[in-house]
Amino acid sequence: MPRNPFYDPTQPHHRPDGFRNPGSDEVVKSLAQVLRWRLDARRDGLPRPPSDPIPTARPDLTRLQAYAAAHAADPADHGPSITWVGHATVLAQLGGLSVLTDPIFSERASPLPGFGPKRHQAPGLAPHELPHVDLVLISHNHYDHLDDASVRALASQAGGAPLFVVPLGLKAWLAARGITRVAELDWWQSVDVGGGTEVVLLPAQHWSARGLNDRMLTLWGGYAVLAGDCHLFYPGDTGYSRDFARVREHFAPRQQQAAGGGFDMALIPIGAYAPRWFMSAQHVDVDEALKICADVGAKRMVGVHWGTFALSDEALDEPPRVLRALREERGLSEDQCWLMAIGETRLLPSRRAEPR
């Protein structure tokens, strides 16, 4: 019997012993490469401390917590918004739902207390300050994206657990923690989450592991959230690949101009990219993040996955500086390419289909 219980030989990303990236076999690094990276970083004193404070903002708790009731009373006057909680955790409120991406509220992204990457900046919202969360999207099982304490806290929220949407293999991990409201998807599969909103798991170029013996045993991916008032794209952690052009092609019939156009917002990682010889296959840099935004046909993007955990060799405040420079160099407006403060909420224009 294959070690991968989901194995489907017709799927190029499936293997009998796990999953793979069809476009690259260089994502997972050897122990020798990991040691070379860490020794080089230690020798060169990397990452250097940030030279500028990571921007923060006081969250608009009143608006966030009142969203569901306000949207139900008057959807036209209470459109979509996003709030950057920190790292890859974003609270998106759209289609009457509160959606949380890759929640981590813990002090460290690590399996061991007192060890591993420590938060440089507190979350923009504490778990008790969140509105009732309807939907949690988990992109993969790395500790900075799938945090045990955070998912347990969300599962025990007042009013009942959210629906957790996860890639193949993670339903069992959640079930072991008593979390059973789970939709488990393969790439391109979808789930109707109510209120006319659909969630689709999308391919990404990354990898998975939480220990020494489970590498590539669970799937990874990104998400499209398709609500009536907003189409949201989140790739999770990823290297740059042809997958993103395929995403645009896949959704083109539903994103014609008369139907409201392309994705209204893309939450794209811009940090954890250095050194490129080690990171390029698994984490995009800022230039590639802009390419992803263009490839999927998003109207605007916000840079996430920076400023919280020092996971690579660039300083925590380097990605936004690079993004500002590229934005200016390429004539992109601030409305097309957002940089947000941790805790900040920004409103999005509601998606409008042209009248027939």
N, C-alpha and C positions, 0 to 999 in steps of 0.2 A: 504493500500500500504506500502511495506517495506520502512524503512528509507534509506536503501541502494538500490539505483536504479539499481545497478549492480548485485544484489543478484542472485546467481545461486545455488540452493540446491545441485547440484552434485559436487560442489567445496568445499572441507573441510575447506578452509580458508575464505569462505564467511559466513556471518550471515545476517539475515534480517535487523539488526541494525548496520551493519558495517563489519569489517573484524577481523580475529583472527589468532593466531599462532597455527596450529594444534599440534605442538610438545610441547607447553608449555602454561599454563594459568597464569604464574607467572611474565610475562614481565611487565605489568602495575602495578605500586605500589600505595598503598593507601596513602591518605594524612598523616595518622599517620606515615607511613614508611618514607615518604619524610621529615617530621618534625624531626623524629629521626635521619636520616642521617645528616640533616643540623645542628642540635644541637650538635651532636657528633663531626662533623667537626669543628664547631666554638670552642667547648671546647678544642679540640686537636690542634688548630691552623693550620688546613689543608685547602687547600693545601699549603705546604711550598714553598717559592720562589725557582726558579731554581738555582742550584749552578753553572751551566755552561751556557754560552750564547747559545741561539738557533742558529744553524749555518745558514748562509745566503750566497747567491752567486749572482753575477751580471748576470741577464738573457742575453742570447745570442739572442738579439732582431733581429739582421740581419738574422740569420738562421731561427728563428721561423717565421718571417714575409715573408720570401722568400720561405717557404716550398712548398706551393701549386704549384707555378709556376715551381720550381725546380723539384718536383716530376712528374709533367706533362711532363716535357722535358726529364727526365731520371729517371724513377722509380727505376731502379736497383741501381743507385748511390745515391738515396735520400730515405733511408729507414726510419723505424719508430723511434720515440723518445717519451720520456715523460719529462715534466717539472712540478716540484712540486711548485704550486702557494702558498700553505699553507693550513693547516687543511685537509679537504677531497677534496680540489679543485686541480685537476691535468689537465694539458693540454696535451692530447695525440695526436700526429700527426701520422697517419697511414692510409694506403690505399688512400693517397691523401687528406684526410680530417683532419680538426682540430676539436678535440672533447674535451669538457670541462665537468668535473664531478662536480656536486654539487657546483656551483660557489657562493662564498661569498667574496665580496670585502669591505663590510661595516665595520665600526669601532666596532660595537657591534652585537652580535647574539641575538636579542631581538626585541619584537614588540614596545618597548617604547624607545624614544631617551633619552640617559643619564642613562639608567638602563640596567641591564643584563650583561652577560659575555662580557668583552672588549678585543679587540685584544692585545696580548702581542707582536706580531710581524707583521709588515706590509706585505701585499701580495707581493709575489715575482714578480708579474707583475701587473701593474695597468690596468684597463679596456682599456684605450686608447693605451696601448702597445701591446695588443693581436693582433695576426693575425686575419683575418676574420674567425670567428667561424662558422663551418658548423652544429655542432651538440652539444646539451646540454643534459646531462643525469641527471635527478633528481631522487634521491633514495627514498626520503620521505619528509614530509613537516615540519620537525623541523627547527627552525630558523637558526641553524648553517649549514643547508643543502639547504634550500629553502629561499633565501634572496630576498625580494621584490625589493630593489633598484638595485641589481645586475642583476636580470633577465630583468628588464626594460631597463637597459643600454645595455645589450646584444641584446634585441629585436630591439633596435634603432640603432644598429651598421651600419656603412656605407656598402652599398652593399646588405642590406636586412637582415631580422631576420634569426637566425639559426633555425633548427628544434629542438623543445624541445620534448624529449621523457620522459614520466612520467607514474607513476602507476595510476591505476584507481582512479578517483575522483579529480585529479588535473588539468584536462583540463579546468574545469569550473573556477577554481581559476585563471588560466592564462588568460582565455577569459575575465574575469572581469577587467583585466588590459590591454585589447586590444591586447593580444598575441594570435594569432590564428594558427600559424604554429606549431601544436602540434600533436604528436602521443601518444595515451593513451593505455596502455597495462595492461593485467592481467599477473600473473605468467605464464611463459613458452610461452607467445605470443611473436611474433617478428615483426619487420618492416625492410623492405629493404630501406636503406638510400642512395642508389646510389653507383656507382662505384664498384659494387660487394661486398659491405659491408652490413652485417646484424646485427641488434641489438636485443637481447633477454632479456626480463625482467625475473629475476630469484627469487625464494623464498629466504627470509631472515627472521630471528627471531627478530622482533623489534615492533614498534608501531608508532602511528601517533597522532598528535594534534597540533593545533596552538592557541587554546583558551580553555575555560572551558567546552564547549558543543559540541565539535566535535571529541572527542577521538575515535580513530579507525574507523572513517568514511571514510578516504581515505587509500589506500593501500600503502605499502612500498615494497622495494625489492632491489636486486642488478642487475648487468648487465654483459652480455657477448657481446663484440664487435668483430665480426668475419670479418676481412678484409683479403685480399689476402696475405699481407705481415706481418700480426700480429693478433694473437688472444689475446684479452685483457679481464681480469676478474676484476670486481669491486663489492664487496658484499654490499656496503653501510654500515650503522650501523647495527650490528647484534650480537646476542648471538651465541654461538656455538651450532650447531644442525646437524642432519643427512642430512640436505638439501645439504650440500656440497659434500658428497659422491654421492648424486643423480645427482648433476651437472656434475660430471665426467662421470657417467654412461650415462647421456643424450647426451653428446657430443662425447662419445667414437667413434661412427662410423665416425665422421668427423675429429677426432684427432688421427687416427692411425699413427704409425711412418712414414709410406710411404707418408702420407698427411701433414707431418710437426710436428706431435706430439701434446702434450697438450698445454695449454695456455702459450703463450710466456712471459706474464707479468701479475702478480696479484697485484692490488693496495689494500692493506689490512690494515684496521685500527688497530693501536696498542696502542692507548691512550683512556682515559676516562673510566678506568676499576675499580677504587677503590672508595668505599669499595666493595669487591666481594659480600657480602650478598645483596647489593642493585643493583649492576651493572651487575652481571654475566649473567642474563637472556637476557639482552639487548645489552651489549657491551663485546666483547671478550677481554681477556688479551693477553699478548705477546705470551705466550705458545700456546694459542688457535689460535692465528693468524697464527702461524707456522703450526698448525694442518690443518687449512683451506687450506693453500698453498699445503700441501701434499694431502689432500682429493680431491681437484679439479684437481690435476695433473699438477700444474703450474711449469714451468721450473725455474722461479725466482719470487721474490716478492719485493715490496718496502713498507716500513711501512709508513702509512699516519695517519691523524687524531690525531696529537700530536703537541705540540710546539706553538700553536696559541691561543686557548681559554682554560681557566681553567674551565673545566666542571665537575671535579670530584676531588677525594682526593689526587691522586698522583701528585708529582711535574711535571711541564711541561717537564722537561728534564729526567724524570725517564724512560719512555718507551724505548728510544734508548739505554740507559745503560743496561736495561734488555735484549734487543734484541742482543746486542753485546755479552753479557755473554752467552746467550743460543746458539748463533751461534757458539761460540768457544767451548762450552761444547759438542755440537752435531756434530762438525766437518763440519759445513756448510761453504762454501766459501763466500766471499764478493760478488761474482758475482751471487750467488744464493739468497742472502738476502741483499737487498740494504737499506742503510740509506742515504737520500739525504738532501742537504741543501735547504732551501726555496729559490726559484728562479733558482735552478740548473736544467740543461737539461742533460739527458743522452740518448745516442743512444742505440737502440736495434738491434740485428741481425735480418735481414729480414727472414721471415718464408720461408722455401724452401721445397717444396714437392720433393720426390725422383723421378727421371725420370722413366717412365714406361718402 
